[in-house]
């Protein structure tokens, strides 16, 4: 990067479809709590953003193509984070960085349970693919658990990006194996 920040074109890291507006049929705390786990739970957009930025920094010199892709994907994950936060707010809950586990608020932190600090590029990419697959499964589960069609539409849209991320990360894994 030669000491200066270059703008990343995140368009190649997202599907070419617009995101739905954050709205809901009515306030719904149970759906908001589901989305809080996608937002900042154990498998969440906040985890992904943090992990990808860490890895982007670590691989910047040794694997610039991986570093660039991770930054682009992180930007898209931030858009997901913002969208989910908007839905959580619209559903009537303040979008703080916590999730509900066994009825308790558990605030997010950057411990190794939430962020994979692997510095081996192949292991990191496999971990990234795994986190994207887990996110898709969680979104699919949450689509089944809510009746709010606006939320379902948003989660389906996010899944499309996550599938693209798996494709990109898989290509990078193959390239660097």
C-alpha positions in Angstrom: 0.0 0.0 0.0 3.0 2.3 0.1 2.0 4.2 3.2 -1.3 5.4 1.8 -4.8 3.9 1.9 -6.3 2.8 -1.3 -10.0 2.5 -1.8 -11.4 -0.9 -2.1 -14.0 -1.7 -4.7 -16.4 -3.9 -2.7 -18.7 -4.5 -5.6 -16.9 -7.7 -6.6 -17.5 -9.1 -3.1 -21.3 -8.6 -3.1 -24.0 -10.0 -5.3 -25.4 -7.3 -7.7 -28.8 -7.0 -6.0 -29.9 -4.2 -3.7 -30.4 -4.8 0.0 -34.0 -4.4 1.4 -34.8 -1.5 3.6 -34.7 -2.3 7.3 -38.4 -2.4 8.2 -40.7 -4.8 10.0 -44.4 -5.5 10.1 -44.5 -4.7 13.8 -42.1 -4.6 16.8 -41.1 -8.1 17.7 -38.6 -8.7 20.4 -38.2 -12.5 19.7 -37.2 -11.8 16.1 -34.9 -9.0 17.2 -33.2 -11.4 19.6 -32.7 -13.9 16.8 -31.1 -11.2 14.7 -28.9 -10.1 17.6 -27.1 -13.5 17.4 -26.5 -12.8 13.6 -25.4 -9.3 14.5 -23.0 -9.9 17.4 -23.4 -13.5 18.7 -21.0 -16.4 18.4 -21.5 -16.7 14.7 -22.0 -13.1 13.6 -21.3 -10.3 11.2 -19.2 -8.6 13.9 -17.1 -11.7 14.3 -16.6 -11.9 10.6 -15.6 -8.2 10.2 -13.1 -8.5 13.1 -11.6 -11.7 11.8 -11.3 -10.5 8.2 -9.7 -7.2 9.2 -7.2 -9.0 11.5 -6.3 -11.4 8.6 -6.1 -8.6 6.1 -3.5 -6.9 8.2 -1.5 -10.1 8.8 -1.5 -11.2 5.1 -1.0 -7.7 3.6 2.7 -8.3 2.7 2.9 -12.1 2.2 -0.5 -12.6 0.4 -1.7 -9.3 -1.0 -4.4 -11.0 -3.1 -5.8 -12.6 0.0 -5.5 -9.4 2.0 -7.4 -7.4 -0.7 -10.2 -10.0 -0.8 -10.5 -10.1 2.9 -10.9 -6.3 3.1 -13.5 -6.4 0.4 -15.4 -9.1 2.1 -15.1 -7.3 5.4 -16.7 -4.2 3.9 -19.7 -6.3 2.7 -19.9 -7.9 6.1 -20.1 -4.4 7.6 -23.0 -3.6 5.3 -24.7 -6.7 6.7 -24.0 -5.6 10.2 -25.5 -2.2 9.5 -28.6 -3.8 7.9 -29.1 -6.2 10.8 -28.7 -3.4 13.3 -31.4 -1.4 11.4 -33.8 -4.3 11.6 -33.1 -4.9 15.3 -33.9 -1.3 16.0 -37.0 -1.4 13.8 -38.2 -4.5 15.7 -38.0 -2.5 18.9 -34.6 -3.5 20.4 -31.5 -1.3 20.8 -28.8 -2.9 18.6 -26.1 -3.2 21.2 -23.3 -5.7 20.6 -24.6 -8.6 22.6 -26.6 -11.8 22.1 -29.0 -13.7 24.4 -27.6 -17.0 25.6 -29.7 -18.9 28.1 -31.7 -15.8 28.9 -28.7 -13.6 29.7 -27.2 -10.8 27.7 -23.7 -11.8 26.6 -21.7 -8.8 25.3 -19.5 -9.4 22.3 -15.7 -9.4 22.7 -12.7 -10.2 20.5 -11.6 -13.4 22.4 -10.3 -16.3 20.3 -13.7 -18.0 20.7 -15.2 -15.2 18.5 -12.2 -14.3 16.3 -9.9 -16.8 14.7 -6.4 -15.4 15.1 -4.7 -18.1 12.8 -1.8 -16.6 10.9 -1.3 -19.6 8.5 -3.0 -18.5 5.3 -4.4 -22.0 4.4 -5.8 -22.6 7.9 -7.2 -19.0 8.0 -9.0 -19.4 4.6 -10.5 -22.8 5.7 -11.7 -21.1 8.9 -13.2 -18.3 6.9 -15.0 -20.7 4.7 -16.3 -22.5 7.8 -17.6 -19.3 9.4 -19.4 -18.3 6.2 -21.0 -21.8 6.0 -22.1 -21.6 9.7 -23.5 -18.1 9.1 -25.6 -19.4 6.2 -27.0 -22.3 8.3 -27.8 -19.9 11.1 -29.6 -17.5 8.7 -31.6 -20.4 7.2 -32.6 -21.4 10.7 -33.6 -17.9 11.6 -35.7 -17.6 8.3 -37.6 -20.6 9.5 -38.1 -19.1 13.0 -39.6 -15.8 12.1 -42.8 -14.9 10.4 -41.7 -11.4 9.4 -41.4 -11.4 5.6 -39.2 -8.3 5.6 -36.6 -10.0 7.9 -36.8 -13.2 5.8 -36.1 -11.2 2.6 -33.1 -9.5 4.2 -31.6 -12.8 5.5 -32.1 -14.4 2.1 -30.3 -11.5 0.5 -27.4 -11.7 3.0 -27.1 -15.4 2.3 -26.4 -14.7 -1.4 -23.3 -12.6 -0.4 -22.2 -15.3 2.0 -22.3 -17.9 -0.8 -20.3 -15.6 -3.0 -17.7 -15.2 -0.2 -17.4 -19.0 0.1 -16.7 -19.1 -3.7 -14.0 -16.4 -3.4 -12.4 -17.8 -0.3 -12.4 -21.3 -1.9 -10.7 -20.0 -5.0 -8.0 -18.4 -2.8 -7.6 -21.5 -0.8 -7.0 -23.6 -3.9 -4.6 -21.0 -5.3 -2.5 -21.0 -2.1 -2.5 -24.7 -1.5 
